[in-house]
Amino acid sequence: MSSLSTSAPGRGRPARLDRTRTVETALHLLDEHGLEALTMRRLADAVGAQAGALYRHFATKDDLLTEMAERMMAPATAATTPEDDTWQTALAGRARALRAALLARRDGARVHAGTHPTGPNTLGFAESVVSVLIGAGFAEADAARALWAMTDFTLGHTLEEQAALDPDGPADPARLREAATAEAYPYLARALPVVTSTDFTARFEFGLDLLITGLSARGPRPE
């Protein structure tokens, strides 16, 4: 049971829910049970309220997930880099901060995928990325597309990372090793030690380096 409290209801009146603490309780339930088990009924039970009371704050479960995604972005938004860092270092730092924020919550990437928060955490993170790139001389359009490229890469990577590390998930490197035989797939078999590796940080850093190298080659340029 969450420590979240609701105000004592008057006779015949529903408990008044605190929106912020309700989202915090939802995040605790996510960490404990996972996304599949996070239902509006379970959340209502955790906050000691009727399910109908939740729908006064969140019209649908998607609305709840959007608010959870916004809350999850707070650590990423708070991450800063020294003013004398290059734009490459600053952008890489923000990508790492986003990955860390998603990994900090069970199924964090799944919660975030498909949501479109417009709160200060999400918009503040986007602002910090775009400001780094525009400040380095990139055109506004390129800065915006680079923001999407970085966030899409980080989110997609973290989705796969969390799925692979889920003890109840379907990932099984042994099955891939058995299927990708040297006779049928000679080149893939040579790369299998890395393909089946669970060093997700190395995989993330390689992809991030490719992204930033590509942006560097494109170079800041006027519209």
C-alpha positions as a Python dict, from the first residue, in 0.01 Angstrom:
ca = {
    (1, 'M'): (0, 0, 0),
    (2, 'S'): (138, 338, -96),
    (3, 'S'): (199, 601, 165),
    (4, 'L'): (-7, 841, -47),
    (5, 'S'): (-289, 987, 156),
    (6, 'T'): (-620, 1129, 50),
    (7, 'S'): (-817, 1385, 239),
    (8, 'A'): (-1085, 1248, 465),
    (9, 'P'): (-1412, 1259, 270),
    (10, 'G'): (-1723, 1409, 411),
    (11, 'R'): (-2033, 1197, 438),
    (12, 'G'): (-2141, 1100, 90),
    (13, 'R'): (-1842, 1274, -71),
    (14, 'P'): (-1560, 1092, -255),
    (15, 'A'): (-1203, 1125, -133),
    (16, 'R'): (-1015, 1409, -295),
    (17, 'L'): (-706, 1284, -473),
    (18, 'D'): (-379, 1467, -498),
    (19, 'R'): (-275, 1442, -864),
    (20, 'T'): (98, 1460, -797),
    (21, 'R'): (96, 1190, -532),
    (22, 'T'): (-133, 974, -742),
    (23, 'V'): (124, 976, -1023),
    (24, 'E'): (400, 898, -773),
    (25, 'T'): (200, 601, -649),
    (26, 'A'): (149, 483, -1008),
    (27, 'L'): (525, 494, -1059),
    (28, 'H'): (580, 291, -742),
    (29, 'L'): (329, 33, -864),
    (30, 'L'): (505, 26, -1201),
    (31, 'D'): (837, -52, -1033),
    (32, 'E'): (681, -321, -819),
    (33, 'H'): (451, -496, -1066),
    (34, 'G'): (538, -381, -1419),
    (35, 'L'): (333, -208, -1685),
    (36, 'E'): (104, -501, -1764),
    (37, 'A'): (-18, -517, -1405),
    (38, 'L'): (-68, -142, -1366),
    (39, 'T'): (-442, -96, -1390),
    (40, 'M'): (-664, 191, -1289),
    (41, 'R'): (-835, -37, -1039),
    (42, 'R'): (-505, -134, -875),
    (43, 'L'): (-404, 232, -858),
    (44, 'A'): (-740, 325, -708),
    (45, 'D'): (-696, 57, -442),
    (46, 'A'): (-345, 186, -367),
    (47, 'V'): (-466, 539, -305),
    (48, 'G'): (-776, 428, -118),
    (49, 'A'): (-1025, 571, -365),
    (50, 'Q'): (-1292, 459, -604),
    (51, 'A'): (-1180, 403, -962),
    (52, 'G'): (-1424, 669, -1074),
    (53, 'A'): (-1233, 929, -872),
    (54, 'L'): (-921, 862, -1080),
    (55, 'Y'): (-1105, 938, -1401),
    (56, 'R'): (-1171, 1288, -1277),
    (57, 'H'): (-795, 1345, -1302),
    (58, 'F'): (-708, 1105, -1588),
    (59, 'A'): (-975, 1049, -1850),
    (60, 'T'): (-799, 736, -1978),
    (61, 'K'): (-505, 518, -1884),
    (62, 'D'): (-313, 684, -2168),
    (63, 'D'): (-357, 1015, -1987),
    (64, 'L'): (-209, 858, -1676),
    (65, 'L'): (86, 714, -1871),
    (66, 'T'): (150, 1054, -2028),
    (67, 'E'): (169, 1213, -1685),
    (68, 'M'): (397, 932, -1565),
    (69, 'A'): (625, 986, -1866),
    (70, 'E'): (641, 1357, -1787),
    (71, 'R'): (740, 1282, -1427),
    (72, 'M'): (1004, 1032, -1540),
    (73, 'M'): (1173, 1302, -1749),
    (74, 'A'): (1263, 1516, -1446),
    (75, 'P'): (1614, 1368, -1393),
    (76, 'A'): (1697, 1398, -1763),
    (77, 'T'): (1589, 1761, -1768),
    (78, 'A'): (1795, 1837, -1459),
    (79, 'A'): (2112, 1697, -1617),
    (80, 'T'): (2347, 1975, -1727),
    (81, 'T'): (2691, 2001, -1881),
    (82, 'P'): (2960, 2268, -1829),
    (83, 'E'): (2926, 2571, -2050),
    (84, 'D'): (3261, 2507, -2215),
    (85, 'D'): (3164, 2160, -2339),
    (86, 'T'): (3144, 2105, -2712),
    (87, 'W'): (2801, 2053, -2863),
    (88, 'Q'): (2895, 1689, -2924),
    (89, 'T'): (2969, 1632, -2556),
    (90, 'A'): (2659, 1821, -2449),
    (91, 'L'): (2433, 1625, -2683),
    (92, 'A'): (2584, 1292, -2577),
    (93, 'G'): (2533, 1386, -2211),
    (94, 'R'): (2166, 1456, -2270),
    (95, 'A'): (2117, 1127, -2453),
    (96, 'R'): (2280, 940, -2165),
    (97, 'A'): (2062, 1128, -1917),
    (98, 'L'): (1750, 1029, -2111),
    (99, 'R'): (1853, 664, -2117),
    (100, 'A'): (1926, 672, -1742),
    (101, 'A'): (1586, 828, -1670),
    (102, 'L'): (1407, 557, -1868),
    (103, 'L'): (1612, 278, -1709),
    (104, 'A'): (1541, 414, -1361),
    (105, 'R'): (1184, 281, -1387),
    (106, 'R'): (1070, -71, -1463),
    (107, 'D'): (928, -68, -1817),
    (108, 'G'): (1019, 300, -1830),
    (109, 'A'): (1073, 302, -2206),
    (110, 'R'): (742, 125, -2268),
    (111, 'V'): (561, 381, -2056),
    (112, 'H'): (721, 667, -2244),
    (113, 'A'): (677, 525, -2596),
    (114, 'G'): (382, 677, -2777),
    (115, 'T'): (314, 945, -2518),
    (116, 'H'): (342, 1313, -2599),
    (117, 'P'): (380, 1505, -2272),
    (118, 'T'): (381, 1883, -2288),
    (119, 'G'): (491, 1948, -1932),
    (120, 'P'): (798, 2141, -1816),
    (121, 'N'): (1017, 1832, -1779),
    (122, 'T'): (965, 1709, -2135),
    (123, 'L'): (969, 2053, -2295),
    (124, 'G'): (1266, 2157, -2082),
    (125, 'F'): (1462, 1857, -2205),
    (126, 'A'): (1375, 1934, -2566),
    (127, 'E'): (1467, 2298, -2514),
    (128, 'S'): (1807, 2201, -2375),
    (129, 'V'): (1886, 1980, -2675),
    (130, 'V'): (1768, 2225, -2938),
    (131, 'S'): (1945, 2516, -2768),
    (132, 'V'): (2276, 2326, -2775),
    (133, 'L'): (2244, 2261, -3147),
    (134, 'I'): (2116, 2603, -3251),
    (135, 'G'): (2381, 2759, -3031),
    (136, 'A'): (2643, 2557, -3221),
    (137, 'G'): (2520, 2697, -3551),
    (138, 'F'): (2276, 2429, -3670),
    (139, 'A'): (1969, 2549, -3856),
    (140, 'E'): (1645, 2528, -3663),
    (141, 'A'): (1511, 2250, -3889),
    (142, 'D'): (1827, 2041, -3847),
    (143, 'A'): (1824, 2096, -3471),
    (144, 'A'): (1463, 1976, -3452),
    (145, 'R'): (1533, 1666, -3661),
    (146, 'A'): (1845, 1591, -3459),
    (147, 'L'): (1633, 1610, -3144),
    (148, 'W'): (1397, 1349, -3287),
    (149, 'A'): (1684, 1131, -3410),
    (150, 'M'): (1851, 1132, -3068),
    (151, 'T'): (1533, 1069, -2870),
    (152, 'D'): (1406, 802, -3112),
    (153, 'F'): (1739, 620, -3100),
    (154, 'T'): (1760, 637, -2721),
    (155, 'L'): (1401, 530, -2667),
    (156, 'G'): (1424, 244, -2916),
    (157, 'H'): (1751, 122, -2768),
    (158, 'T'): (1614, 133, -2415),
    (159, 'L'): (1296, -51, -2517),
    (160, 'E'): (1511, -338, -2644),
    (161, 'E'): (1743, -318, -2345),
    (162, 'Q'): (1466, -343, -2088),
    (163, 'A'): (1293, -620, -2282),
    (164, 'A'): (1613, -824, -2303),
    (165, 'L'): (1687, -783, -1932),
    (166, 'D'): (1332, -869, -1824),
    (167, 'P'): (1357, -1211, -1652),
    (168, 'D'): (1007, -1290, -1775),
    (169, 'G'): (1078, -1169, -2128),
    (170, 'P'): (1122, -1381, -2443),
    (171, 'A'): (1484, -1287, -2513),
    (172, 'D'): (1718, -1587, -2510),
    (173, 'P'): (2066, -1543, -2665),
    (174, 'A'): (2116, -1919, -2659),
    (175, 'R'): (1836, -1966, -2914),
    (176, 'L'): (2002, -1717, -3147),
    (177, 'R'): (2337, -1891, -3111),
    (178, 'E'): (2176, -2224, -3202),
    (179, 'A'): (1989, -2080, -3500),
    (180, 'A'): (2270, -1871, -3652),
    (181, 'T'): (2498, -2157, -3749),
    (182, 'A'): (2826, -2096, -3927),
    (183, 'E'): (2708, -2317, -4213),
    (184, 'A'): (2393, -2114, -4283),
    (185, 'Y'): (2505, -1767, -4174),
    (186, 'P'): (2886, -1760, -4180),
    (187, 'Y'): (2931, -1385, -4136),
    (188, 'L'): (2663, -1346, -3872),
    (189, 'A'): (2815, -1637, -3681),
    (190, 'R'): (3147, -1455, -3669),
    (191, 'A'): (2976, -1151, -3516),
    (192, 'L'): (2762, -1348, -3268),
    (193, 'P'): (2974, -1273, -2958),
    (194, 'V'): (2883, -906, -2997),
    (195, 'V'): (2533, -962, -3137),
    (196, 'T'): (2438, -1171, -2832),
    (197, 'S'): (2626, -958, -2580),
    (198, 'T'): (2432, -802, -2295),
    (199, 'D'): (2671, -508, -2275),
    (200, 'F'): (2398, -261, -2360),
    (201, 'T'): (2605, 39, -2262),
    (202, 'A'): (2863, -48, -2527),
    (203, 'R'): (2586, -93, -2783),
    (204, 'F'): (2428, 240, -2686),
    (205, 'E'): (2757, 428, -2697),
    (206, 'F'): (2840, 289, -3040),
    (207, 'G'): (2505, 400, -3182),
    (208, 'L'): (2531, 738, -3013),
    (209, 'D'): (2879, 788, -3157),
    (210, 'L'): (2747, 708, -3505),
    (211, 'L'): (2468, 961, -3463),
    (212, 'I'): (2696, 1239, -3342),
    (213, 'T'): (2961, 1159, -3604),
    (214, 'G'): (2691, 1188, -3870),
    (215, 'L'): (2576, 1522, -3734),
    (216, 'S'): (2936, 1642, -3721),
    (217, 'A'): (2989, 1544, -4085),
    (218, 'R'): (2672, 1724, -4185),
    (219, 'G'): (2794, 2022, -3988),
    (220, 'P'): (2619, 2334, -3870),
    (221, 'R'): (2485, 2525, -4168),
    (222, 'P'): (2234, 2799, -4227),
    (223, 'E'): (1885, 2724, -4352),
}
